[in-house]
Amino acid sequence: MPNIVIVGRSSLGICDEISTIVTALGVSATDGVITFSQDTVCIDMSSSHHDSPYLIVRDIDGERADKIALALNAGLDIDVEVEILRNFYPRKGTS
């Protein structure tokens, strides 16, 4: 299950665009999630502390993570980090 993490408040407006890009790659809309916190701020270390939002793609499937990351990077022109998870254990209950 891919998880797209939005880091930085100024990038919150791209949730719909992320969903569109990821589902166009064949990921079911119910199989992926977007994680963010409205209070998260990401700035660079310069004296001006410019806004510096980026995305993190987390997945147990490295090829899929890279495919998603490259599509998000190209489609949104934003920095993207990839984290390959060793395991993911989904909940067993119904939601």
N, C-alpha and C positions, 0 to 999 in steps of 0.2 A: 504494500500500500504506500504510494507516494505521499509525502507530507511536504507542503511548500510553506516555509516559514518566512514571514515578512518582517524584516528588521528595519525599523525607522518609520516614524509617524507619517512622513510625507509620501510614503509608498502605499498607504492603505487604500487609496482610490483605485488600485489596480486588481482588486479581487476578481471582478468579472472578467477582465482580460486574462488573468491567470487561468481561470476555469475554462475559458474558451480555447486557449492554447493547449492546455493539458488534455482536455477531452478530444480535441482534434487529433491528438497523437494516439487515440484509441483507449485512453484510460477512462473507465466508467465514472460518471460524475459522483457516484456513491462509493467508489473505491479509493478516492483520494481526499485529502483534507488540506485546508489552509489554516495556518496558525499565526496569530498576531496579537499584539497587545496595543491598544490605542495610546498607552502611556510610554511606549518604547521610543526613544530618540536615539539616532545614530549619527554622530558627527565625526568629522576627521580630526586629526591631532594638530592641525595648523592653528596659528594664533586666532584665526577668524572662526574656527569651528564650523565650517560649512556643513550643511546637511549632507549625509552620505548614506542613503538607504541602500539595502541590498537584499537578495533573496537567498535562502538556503533550501536546497532540494535534498530531502532525506528519503532513503529507500533501501530495501534489502536487495534489490535488483540493480546492480551497478550500471548495466547497459541502459536500462530504462531511465535511471537517474540522470545519466549523461545526456540522453536524448531529450529529456524534459528540460534540463538545465540549458542546453544549447538553444532550444527553441525559445525559452523564456528570455535568455540573453539577447537573442537576435530580435525577437518580437517586441520586447519592452525596452531594449537598450539600457539594461540595468546589470550591475554586477551580480553574479550568481555563484554561490559556493555549493559543493556537492558533499554530502555525508553518506557513506555507505554503512547501513546498520547491519550488525551481525545477525540479529533475529528480531522478529516482531510477532507478538502473540496476541491475536485479536480476542476480544471478549466473546464469550460463548452465548450470552443471553440475547434476547431480542430487544430491539429498541424502537 
